[in-house]
């Protein structure tokens, strides 16, 4: 009985990942594509968790958590890069840029 539940979970995650890949390639804006990539990474973490429970190995949970952390950091880095065109902007430079552009906090 448990094998069917795991198999259904894996197949549904694979279908959801295929849908996210479609959104990743067809997204009209950059933010839609980044959101699809982040959702794909989250679904990959869930797939890893289901698979590790299916084969009965607890170390898959650690790998899934590590992948979730890398997915989060990569998403933040991609968004920062496309906003500032660099990954090395300090906080002082960001506030200076806001002051020059005339944005109010």
Secondary structure as UniProt FT lines:
FT   HELIX           2..26
FT   HELIX           30..55
FT   HELIX           59..84
FT   HELIX           91..101
//
